[in-house]
Amino acid sequence: MAQISTTRSRTRSEQWFERAQKSLVEGVNSPSRGTAVYLPGPLFLERGSGSHVWDADGNEYVDFMMSFGALIHGHAHPKLVAVVADAMTGGSHFAAATSAEVEAAERFCSMVPSAEVVRFTNTGSEATMLALRLARAHTGRTKFLKFEGHYHGWYDPFLLNAHGHSPQQLGPLENPARIPDSEGVTPATFDEVVLASWNDIAVLERVMQKHGRDLAAVIAEPIMANMGCIPPREGYLQRLRALTQDYGVLLILDEVVTGFRYAPGGCQEYYGIQPDISTFGKALGAGFPVGAVAGPRSILERMRWSENMVLHYGTFNGHRLTMKVVAANLDLLSSNDTYCKLHAVGDAVIHGLREVFRRRKVKAIVQGFGPMFQIYFTERDAIHDYRDYCTYVDTARCSRFVHRLLERGIYMTPSNGLHWIISTAHTEADVAALVEAADQACAEQA
């Protein structure tokens, strides 16, 4: 039987959270960290090593959230720690050209199939903003297609239908209701957004037939990661690529979540898709904030200085210390057996959880494969899209389940819209600990 750590006092986390209310909105810097997700309040994490973290009260957890996927090598990987320490002694950042950004770019372009050149940004949100601007400049068109349930950062035009809602609010499949994700965004912002259901080829063909000639771009996650983990149906991405080419529309593949996770070149390598523009973040920085826009010179060269350029400034673009980490991270990921191990550990977790739910007769599925997956409490055999998620998934039950796991030393977000992450630091012992904790949680929740 796996060793299960039962968390004890959370007094220090509670004290820090009370103190935080006085200087931080909600006591946190992102709603996904606060009481919108964690009840009665968040755990304040103080230290991490490998696949484990410790909170302010000294409780130890196996971390399966991994900073929402940013920590591809876990916490405080020795090589990355050494790189950071060495880089700091020479200066963290100059806002000038450095050899560090060249070396990071060379490694990036050697790994990503579609990348002739790359431009580094500071966040994934910034990368998708820039990708859309490039697409509009390149095509001379202004509209773009966004899919229900896909999240591309908090840039105003992307903030439609990226959160779950009741099925009654969604509108008809052929004409989805447009539900803004934020106040403060003017209605006119969405005038050039075409909204469509994802993962249905017939719907896609009809939407493209109606709007294709007006679109600058279609932006899509290759795996819908904002509603947990929803893989594309067989042939869907290939048909999406063919249709965008038929209508002269640029395909922006948003790999901020999936990049460097499923294969060295991300999902575009795994599924054999050649996007026009792709965006990256999270795992690229191995815990440091960074984003990237990649593609052919014919598109990205529009940022070259001229009267008709696509403007992209940034004091912290190509941050020297971060670029050193990126290069070292990509070297680690280039090891021959890295992705075999990531997939093997992830598949072992998925198999173990499925067996627990089967044996405990719990109506739940574990969806995804390898390094990323999600648990859905549902009677369905699979969740294929945003509407399935909104209609058939018991998100409240998932939250209760994960809170029980937290009590048993498993760190994960209780938000069903996010996903479980496997890093290169996870071990067979971590798998066993999660499976045992899940078994106990199911027994208690029955």
N, C-alpha and C positions, 0 to 999 in steps of 0.2 A: 504494500500500500504506500502511496506517495506521502511524503511529509507535508502536512497542511499547517500553515501558520494562521492562527486565529488572532485577528487584531484586537487590541485591548483598548486602552484609553485613547480618545481623540481630543483630549482637553486642549492641548497646544494648538491643534488645527482650529478648534472652535475659538480660541482666544485670538489667534491671528486673523481669523475671518471677521470677528467682531471689530478688531482694530482696523481692518482694511476698509470697513464701511465708511470710515471717517475721511478717507482720502481717495478712494477709488469707486467709480460708479459700479454698483452691485458688489463691490469688494473684489472685483477681478478686472482683467483687461480684455476679456472676450466672453460673451454669454455662454459659450460651450464649457466654460470652467466653473460656472456659478450655480445658483440654485435653480436655474432653468433645467439643469441636468442632474446635479448632485443634491441629494437630500439627506440630512437637513442643511448641509453645506459642504463645500469642497474639502478634500484632503490637501493640506499644504505639504508639498513634497520638498525635501531638503537635500537629498543625495541620490545619486544613481551610479550603478556599476554593472556593466554587462547587461543582463536581462532583468535586473532587480532594481527597485527603488525603495527609499525609506522616507516616511513622512516625519513631520515635526515632533511626533510623539515616539519615534523610534520604531514604529511598526514597519515590517518588511513585506514587500509585495513582489510577485512576478509581474512584470510590466508587459501587457499585450496591447497597449495603446501606442506606445513608442512615439509620443509627440505627434499623434495623428499620421504616423508614417514617415516622419522626418528622420527618425533615428534608425537608419537601415543597418547600422553596425552596433546598435544598442548604446548604452551610456558609457562615456569615458573610455572609448577604445584606445588602447595604449599608443598605437601609431598616430592617431589623430591628436591625442593629448601632446605627444612629442612635437608634432608639426605646429600646433598652436603655440606652445611654449617657445619654440625656435623662432616662429614668425614674429611674435610679440617683441622679442629682443631687438629685432631690426626695424620695428615700426609697424603698427597694425594697418595703416591706410595713408595714402598720399593724395588721393583724387588725381592721380596722374597715371600715365602708361607704366606698366610694370611687366616684368618677365613672368610673374605669377599668373596673370590673366591669359597670357599666351599659352602657357603650359596647360592650364585648365581647359582652354578652348580646344587645343590640339587633342587632348584626351577625349573630350566631349564629342568632337566631330568624328573621331575614329570609332566611337561606339554607337552613335545614333545614325541609322541608315539614311534618313532624309536630310541630315545636316551637312550642307556644304560650308555654311558659316553659322555662327551663333552670336547672339547679343545677350549678355548677362544683365539681369535686372535684380531687384532686391526682394521681390515677393512673387508668388504665383499670380496674385491678382494683377500686379503690374504687368506681368508677362502676357496675360490674356488681353489686357487693355491695348498693349502695343500690337499684338497679333491682329486684332480687329482693325486698328488704324492702318496697318500695313495692307491688309486685304482690301480695304476701301480705296486706298490710294492706288493700289495695283490694278484693280478692276474698273475703277471709275464709278462703281455702284455704291449705294449707301445701306441697303437693307441687309439683314443677315437672319439666318434661321437658328433658333435656339430650341432645344428639346426640353419638355417637361421633366422636372426632377434633377436636371443637370445643374451643377454649381460651377461657376467660372470666376469666382471672386466677387468682391462687393462693388465693382464698377456699376454705375447706375443702369445702363441698358441690359445688363445681365440679370438684374434682380427681379425676375419673373418666375413664379412657380418652382422655386427651389426648396421650399419647405413643404412638409406634409399638410394636407387639409382634408376635411371630410369629403367623402365621395360626392355629396350633393353640391359642393361648391365648384367642382371641376369642369362642369359644362360638357357638351357633346365631344366625342372623340375627334370629329372632323373640324371642330371649331372650339378649341379649349378656352375656358374662361381665363382671362388674364389677371392673375392675382399677384400684385406687387409684394415683394418681400420686405419692403422698408417704407416707412414714412419719409417724407422729405424728397421724394423723387417725383418730378413733375410728370403728369400723364403723357405729355408730348414726347418724353424720353423714349417711350415704347412704340412710337409711330413707325419706326423703321425695323421693328422686331417681328419676325414671323415665328409664331409659337406652334410646336407640333409634338405629337406623341412619338416616343422613341421605341425602337425595337420591333416595329411592324413594317415590313417592306411595302405592303400594299398602301398603307397610309403615307409612307415616305414618297412613293411614286406619284401619288395624287398631289401631294403638297409641292413637289418639285415641278410637276407639270403646270401647276397654277402660278407658282412664284419664282421658279428657277431662273428665268431671264432677268429678274430684278435683284437677285441676291449677289452680294459681294462675297459672302462666305456662309458656310455651315460650320458651326462650332459644336464639338461633341466630345464627351469623355468616351474612350474606347470601352471601358467598363464603368457602368454608372456607380460611382463611389459615394454619391451624396445621399443615396437611399440605402445605405448599407453596402452591399456588393451584388450588383446585378450584371452578369456577363451578357454580351450580345448574343442573340440567336445566331445559329449557324448561317453564314452567308450575309448577315446584315451589314457588317462593316464593308465587305467587298462591294455590295450593291450601292451603299452610300458613296463609296469612292467612285464607282462607275457613273452614277447619276450626276455627281458634282462635276465630273469631267465633261459629261454630255452637255451640261448647261453653262459651262465656263465659270463655275463657281469654285472658289478656293475652299479646300477642306482644312479647317483648323482642328487638329487633334490635341485636345487638352490632356496632357500627360503629367500634370502637376502631381496627381496622386499616383498614377501607375508607372511613371517614368523610372527606370532603373530598378524596378521591383520584380517584374515577371521575366525579364530577359535583359541582357546588357543594353540593348537598344529600346527597352520599354515594350509596350503593347504593340507598337507599330512593327517591331521585329517579330514578336510572338505571333501576331495574326497576319503578318505579311502585307501590311498596308503602307502605302507611300503617301503621307499627307503633303499638302502644299506648305503648311506652316505647322509647327508643333510647339507646345509650351511645356515647361518643366518647372519643378520646385521641390519641396519636401525632401525626398531621398537624395536629391542632387547635392544638398548641402550637409547631409549627415548631422543635422542638428544646428546648423548655422543658417540664417535667413538668406535665401537666394532664389532667384527665378531665372528662366532662360527662354528665349525665343529662337527657334532654329528653322532652317529651311534653305532653299536655293539662293544663290547670289542674286538671281534676277528679281527676287522679291525683297530680300533683306538689304540689298544695296540701295534701296530707296531711302535708307537712313543716312546715306552719304551726304555730306554737307553740300547744299545747293539751294537755289531759290525755291525749288519744288520738292524739297526733302520732306520725309516723315520725321517729325521732331521727336527725339527721345533723349532727354537730359537725365542726369542723376549723379549727385555728389558721391554716392556710395556704390555706384555701378562698378563692378570689378574690384570690390573691396579686397585689398591685398591678402589679409589674413584668411578671409573666406575662400579666395581663389586657391590658396595653398591647401586648405582643407578639401576643396572640391577635387583637386588633382590627386591628392592622397586617397580620397574616398573612391574615385574611379579606378585607381590602381588596385585597391582592395577588391572592388567588384569585378575586376578583370581576371581574377584568379579562376582557374579552369573549373573548379567544383563548387563555386559560390552559389550558383543558381540551382544546381542539383540539390544542395543542402537546404536552401530556402524552401524549395518545393517539397522536399521529403519531410521536413519538420512540419510545415503547414498542413500537408496531407495527413500526417499522423494525428495532428490535433483535430482536424475535421472528422476523420474516421472515429477517433475516440469519443468526441462529442455526439456524433450520430448514434453510436452504440449506447451511450448513456440515455439519450432520449428514447431510443427503441426499447431498451430494457425497462425504463421507468414509465413507459407508455405515455410520454409527453408529446403533445401535438406541436412539434417544432421541427424546422429544417435548418441545416447548416449549408449555406449557399456560398459558392466561390471555389477557389482552388489555390493550392500552394500558399504564397506569402500573404494573401488577403482574403478574408471571408467575413460573413455575418450570420448571426443566429436570428431566425424569424420564428416567432410563435404564431403559427398559422396552420390551418387544415389543408392548405394548398400544397401541391407537390413542388411548386417553384413560384418565385416572384419574378415576373418578366419586365415590369415597367413601373413607372410612377403611379399609375392608377391601381395596379395590383397592390402596391405598397400601401397606398392610402386606404384601400378598401378591405384588404384581407389580413394585414399584419397587426398583431396586438402589441403595440409599442409600449404600453404601460406595463404589460407583463414582462417584457424584456428588461425594462428599467428595474423592476423589483428583483428579477433574477440576477442582474449584474450587481445590484447593491448587496445581495447575499454573497456573491463571489468576493466583493471587496472585504466583507467581514472574514473571509477565509484566505486572505492573502493574495488575491488576484486583482491586479490593477487594470481597469478598463473603463472607458466611458459608458455610462448607462444610456447614452443616446443611441437609439436603434438606427438612426440615419448615418452613423459613422461605421467603422469597420475594425475588425481584429487584425493586428499586424504581426507578422513574423519577421524578426531580424536575424542577422547572422550570429547574434549572441545567444539565441534561444537554444536550449538543450533538450534532450530526452527527459531529463528530470523536470524541466519546466512543463513539458507536455503532460507528464504524469500528474503533476500538481494541479494543473487546470482541470484535467478530466476528473480527478478525485473531488475537487471542489465543486465542479458542476454536478457530480453525482449527489453530493450532500445537499446542494442547493435545491436540486429537483426533489429530493426526499422531503425537505422541509416545505417546499412550495406546493407539494401535491395536496 
